[in-house]
Amino acid sequence: MNLKLSKPLAFFDLETTGLNIATDRIIEISIVKIMPNGDKEIKTKYINPTIPISKESTEIHGIKDEDLKDKATFKEVAQELHSFIEGCDLAGFNSNRFDIPLLAEEFLRADIDFDVSKRNLVDIQNIFHKMEKRTLVAAYKFYCDKDLTDAHSAEADTVATYEILEAQIGRYSELEGNAKFLSEFSQMTKNADLLGRIVFNKEGIEVFNFGKHKGKPVVEILEREPGYYNWMMNGDFPLYTKKILTSIRLKSKM
């Protein structure tokens, strides 16, 4: 095994009702947990999202509303999933921008405080784009010389993602096999939240990364425009972004 792990690394992939982090839901999750000794555990679940699946999403993954009507909701399986990845670093394909933020939203909606601040987050797509700039199917063919015939099945995509990372580490001498290095290498920006609405600048200060206050320190804006906090908390922002914003606000008042 090319990976050199000090704690488990959980690869995962989601199929969802759509692409909106704040409002869409998970309908399938597959997790491949790789232990430091190379042992592998797999958990795959279909989930009743309690909201309709968009036509566009069904066309991609083939899952329909009626397929999930008898499945458990995320809230009903949340504790089981949280326990399965407890103490794990996280990895996936485009996971930093989509899967991890959406998973965090689901946990927070289930009243589970999902904190990624002490986890390494390895995004295999970012490594791929830095090295070769291709898609998951192309990456699987390029690195593993295999055809991903069951693409958009969460388990097939997750297993392929793990195999790609193994091949990437073996292919590029500059890549180290530990999760901390891979997490740092696969980051495009240093985010304070998960979607990059709040990021750290070169001085390590949290700044807004969108809108009229882009590049400005969060603490400075909240002090100058107290209403901006309420606007964001009442707006269509992900729960995790609101959690980080509140944390910064409370910290500034200590």
C-alpha positions as CSV (number, residue, x, y, z in Angstrom):
1,M,0.0,0.0,0.0
2,N,1.4,3.4,-1.0
3,L,-0.6,5.2,1.6
4,K,1.2,5.7,5.0
5,L,-1.6,6.3,7.4
6,S,-1.4,7.2,11.1
7,K,-5.2,6.9,11.4
8,P,-8.0,5.6,9.2
9,L,-8.8,7.4,5.9
10,A,-12.4,7.3,4.9
11,F,-13.1,7.6,1.2
12,F,-16.7,8.4,0.4
13,D,-19.0,9.4,-2.4
14,L,-22.6,10.8,-2.4
15,E,-25.5,10.6,-4.8
16,T,-27.9,13.4,-4.1
17,T,-31.2,15.1,-5.0
18,G,-29.4,17.9,-6.7
19,L,-26.3,20.2,-6.4
20,N,-27.4,22.9,-3.9
21,I,-25.4,22.4,-0.7
22,A,-27.9,24.2,1.5
23,T,-31.1,22.6,0.2
24,D,-30.4,19.3,-1.5
25,R,-30.2,15.9,0.3
26,I,-28.1,12.7,0.2
27,I,-29.9,9.7,-1.3
28,E,-26.9,7.3,-1.4
29,I,-23.6,7.3,0.5
30,S,-20.8,4.8,0.3
31,I,-17.8,4.9,2.6
32,V,-14.6,2.8,2.1
33,K,-12.6,3.1,5.3
34,I,-8.9,2.2,4.9
35,M,-7.1,1.3,8.1
36,P,-3.4,2.1,8.8
37,N,-2.6,-1.6,8.3
38,G,-4.4,-1.7,4.9
39,D,-7.6,-3.4,6.1
40,K,-10.7,-2.1,4.4
41,E,-14.3,-1.7,5.7
42,I,-17.2,-0.7,3.4
43,K,-20.5,0.8,4.3
44,T,-23.1,1.7,1.7
45,K,-26.6,3.1,2.4
46,Y,-29.6,4.3,0.4
47,I,-31.4,7.1,2.1
48,N,-34.9,8.6,1.9
49,P,-34.2,12.3,1.3
50,T,-37.8,13.3,2.2
51,I,-37.8,15.7,-0.8
52,P,-38.1,15.0,-4.5
53,I,-35.1,14.1,-6.6
54,S,-34.5,16.4,-9.5
55,K,-35.0,15.0,-13.0
56,E,-31.5,16.1,-13.9
57,S,-30.0,14.1,-11.0
58,T,-32.0,11.0,-11.7
59,E,-30.7,11.1,-15.3
60,I,-27.2,10.9,-13.9
61,H,-27.4,8.3,-11.2
62,G,-30.7,6.5,-12.1
63,I,-32.2,6.7,-8.7
64,K,-35.9,7.6,-8.5
65,D,-38.1,8.8,-5.6
66,E,-40.0,5.5,-5.5
67,D,-36.7,3.6,-5.1
68,L,-36.2,5.3,-1.7
69,K,-39.7,5.5,-0.1
70,D,-39.0,2.6,2.3
71,K,-35.5,3.6,3.2
72,A,-34.4,5.3,6.4
73,T,-33.9,9.0,6.5
74,F,-30.5,10.6,7.1
75,K,-31.5,11.5,10.6
76,E,-32.2,7.9,11.4
77,V,-28.8,6.7,10.2
78,A,-26.8,9.8,11.1
79,Q,-25.3,8.4,14.4
80,E,-24.3,5.1,12.7
81,L,-22.5,7.0,9.9
82,H,-20.9,9.5,12.3
83,S,-19.6,6.6,14.5
84,F,-18.3,4.8,11.4
85,I,-16.1,7.8,10.4
86,E,-15.2,8.9,13.9
87,G,-11.5,9.6,14.1
88,C,-11.0,9.3,10.4
89,D,-9.5,11.7,7.9
90,L,-11.7,12.1,4.8
91,A,-11.1,11.7,1.1
92,G,-13.1,11.8,-2.1
93,F,-13.3,13.1,-5.7
94,N,-14.4,16.7,-5.7
95,S,-15.1,16.1,-2.0
96,N,-13.8,19.4,-0.7
97,R,-16.2,21.4,-2.8
98,F,-19.3,19.2,-2.7
99,D,-19.4,15.9,-0.8
100,I,-17.9,17.1,2.5
101,P,-19.9,20.3,2.7
102,L,-23.2,18.5,1.9
103,L,-22.4,15.7,4.4
104,A,-21.7,18.4,7.1
105,E,-25.1,19.9,6.3
106,E,-26.9,16.6,6.8
107,F,-25.1,16.0,10.1
108,L,-26.0,19.4,11.3
109,R,-29.6,19.0,10.3
110,A,-29.6,15.8,12.3
111,D,-28.3,17.7,15.4
112,I,-24.8,16.2,15.2
113,D,-22.0,18.7,15.5
114,F,-19.8,17.5,12.6
115,D,-16.4,19.3,12.9
116,V,-13.7,18.8,10.2
117,S,-11.2,21.2,11.8
118,K,-9.1,18.3,13.2
119,R,-9.4,16.1,10.1
120,N,-7.2,16.0,7.0
121,L,-9.4,16.4,3.9
122,V,-7.9,14.8,0.8
123,D,-9.5,15.8,-2.5
124,I,-8.3,13.4,-5.2
125,Q,-9.8,15.5,-8.0
126,N,-7.7,18.4,-7.0
127,I,-4.6,16.2,-7.1
128,F,-5.6,15.0,-10.5
129,H,-6.3,18.5,-11.8
130,K,-3.0,19.7,-10.6
131,M,-1.2,16.8,-12.3
132,E,-3.3,15.9,-15.3
133,K,-6.6,18.0,-15.5
134,R,-9.2,15.3,-16.3
135,T,-12.5,13.7,-15.0
136,L,-13.1,10.7,-12.7
137,V,-13.7,8.3,-15.6
138,A,-10.7,9.5,-17.4
139,A,-8.6,9.5,-14.2
140,Y,-9.6,5.8,-13.6
141,K,-8.5,4.9,-17.1
142,F,-5.3,7.0,-16.9
143,Y,-4.0,5.9,-13.6
144,C,-5.5,2.4,-13.3
145,D,-6.0,1.4,-16.9
146,K,-9.6,0.4,-16.1
147,D,-13.0,1.4,-17.4
148,L,-15.4,2.7,-14.8
149,T,-18.4,0.9,-16.2
150,D,-20.6,1.5,-13.2
151,A,-20.0,5.3,-12.9
152,H,-22.4,7.2,-10.6
153,S,-22.9,4.2,-8.4
154,A,-21.6,5.6,-5.1
155,E,-19.7,2.4,-4.1
156,A,-18.1,2.0,-7.6
157,D,-17.0,5.7,-7.6
158,T,-15.7,5.4,-4.0
159,V,-13.6,2.3,-4.7
160,A,-12.3,3.8,-7.9
161,T,-11.3,7.0,-6.1
162,Y,-9.3,5.0,-3.5
163,E,-7.5,3.1,-6.3
164,I,-6.8,6.3,-8.1
165,L,-5.1,7.8,-5.1
166,E,-3.0,4.7,-4.6
167,A,-1.9,5.0,-8.2
168,Q,-1.2,8.7,-7.9
169,I,1.1,8.2,-5.0
170,G,2.9,5.5,-6.9
171,R,3.2,7.6,-10.0
172,Y,4.4,10.9,-8.7
173,S,7.5,11.0,-6.6
174,E,6.6,14.4,-5.1
175,L,3.5,13.0,-3.5
176,E,3.9,11.6,0.1
177,G,1.6,8.9,1.3
178,N,0.4,10.5,4.5
179,A,-3.0,12.1,4.8
180,K,-1.6,15.5,6.2
181,F,0.6,16.0,3.1
182,L,-2.2,14.9,0.7
183,S,-4.7,17.1,2.5
184,E,-2.5,20.2,2.1
185,F,-1.6,19.4,-1.5
186,S,-5.2,18.8,-2.6
187,Q,-6.4,22.2,-1.2
188,M,-7.0,24.9,-3.8
189,T,-7.7,27.6,-1.1
190,K,-7.3,27.6,2.7
191,N,-11.0,27.6,3.7
192,A,-12.3,28.6,7.1
193,D,-15.7,27.1,6.3
194,L,-16.2,24.2,3.8
195,L,-17.4,26.0,0.7
196,G,-14.9,28.8,0.8
197,R,-17.3,31.5,1.6
198,I,-14.9,32.4,4.4
199,V,-11.1,31.8,3.8
200,F,-7.8,32.6,5.5
201,N,-5.7,35.2,3.9
202,K,-1.9,35.2,3.8
203,E,-1.7,36.4,7.3
204,G,-4.0,33.7,8.6
205,I,-7.0,36.0,9.1
206,E,-10.5,34.9,8.2
207,V,-11.8,37.0,5.3
208,F,-15.0,37.0,3.2
209,N,-14.5,35.3,-0.2
210,F,-17.7,36.6,-1.9
211,G,-19.8,39.6,-2.5
212,K,-19.1,43.3,-1.7
213,H,-16.8,42.4,1.2
214,K,-14.6,39.9,-0.6
215,G,-11.1,40.0,0.8
216,K,-12.1,42.0,3.9
217,P,-11.6,40.6,7.5
218,V,-14.8,39.0,8.9
219,V,-14.3,40.5,12.3
220,E,-13.8,44.0,10.9
221,I,-17.1,43.7,8.8
222,L,-19.1,42.3,11.7
223,E,-17.9,45.1,14.0
224,R,-18.6,47.8,11.3
225,E,-21.9,46.3,10.0
226,P,-23.6,44.2,12.7
227,G,-26.5,43.6,10.5
228,Y,-24.4,41.7,8.0
229,Y,-24.2,38.8,10.5
230,N,-28.0,38.6,10.7
231,W,-28.3,38.9,6.9
232,M,-26.0,35.8,6.5
233,M,-27.6,33.9,9.3
234,N,-31.1,34.4,7.8
235,G,-29.8,33.8,4.2
236,D,-29.5,30.7,2.0
237,F,-26.0,29.9,3.3
238,P,-24.9,26.4,4.4
239,L,-25.3,25.6,8.1
240,Y,-21.6,25.0,8.4
241,T,-20.8,28.4,7.0
242,K,-23.2,29.9,9.6
243,K,-21.5,27.8,12.3
244,I,-18.0,29.2,11.4
245,L,-19.4,32.7,11.1
246,T,-20.9,32.5,14.6
247,S,-17.6,31.0,16.0
248,I,-15.6,34.0,14.6
249,R,-18.2,36.4,16.0
250,L,-18.1,34.9,19.5
251,K,-14.3,34.6,19.4
252,S,-14.0,38.3,18.6
253,K,-16.0,39.3,21.6
254,M,-13.9,37.2,24.1
